[in-house]
């Protein structure tokens, strides 16, 4: 792929920043109905005439009028704000802390699997003394993303998890990359950012002065922006950085 031709001129990384979904883990299934059913069952007050279908109709409206704008504006709307926008308008109230509701909703809604070779690669990079962190576009909290990564044994090797919901902006906004670099303690020019999307991960990393690595599973054919390096899997990243043998 196109990025491979640039490997001879790449500056070796002094640290890594990784995308979350499509890079460290793969979303196997997302069931909003199950999540909202779980959430409704935890309501401390619910008007008698309000049904799950009413909630889902409101979810669809909020998603269309608010959540869908995030891709264009690169501004993040946290899950708690969206949830209140949905349920407060229907007269539904909760006594549980929002953090507990958020994690419970996630558990009922999302199922992921680790990307093949991710954990073994992180272990080798850690042994090589390379600091690593996550920068993720998500309306969910750091607690939620850290929980999901922890299920697959990935958080042990990560110095931190940065989520857009904590910082108001989304990738490719360079402001979020600035935060990741500062938390990593490495100059942007010495960081390799690895992600599966050209329009967010690669575009933002290049704008921030980082080496942009496109995690291109399935040999997708997309034209721009041009990554500095394209890899098909975690084994390839290991080979480029450490000269390691492919992961079994």
Secondary structure, DSSP 8 states (H G I E B T S, - for coil): -GGGGGGGG----SEEEE-SBTTTEEEEEE-HHHHHHHHHHT-SB--TT--HHHHHHHHHHHHHHTGGGHHHH-B---HHHHHHHHHGGGT-B--S-HHHHHHHHHHHHEEEEE-TTHHHHHHHHHHTT-EEEEEE--SS-HHHHHHHHHHTT-GGG-SEEEEGGGTSB-TT-HHHHHHHHHHHTS-GGGEEEEES-IIIIIHHHHHTT-EEEEE-TT-----SS--SEEESSHHHHHHHHH------
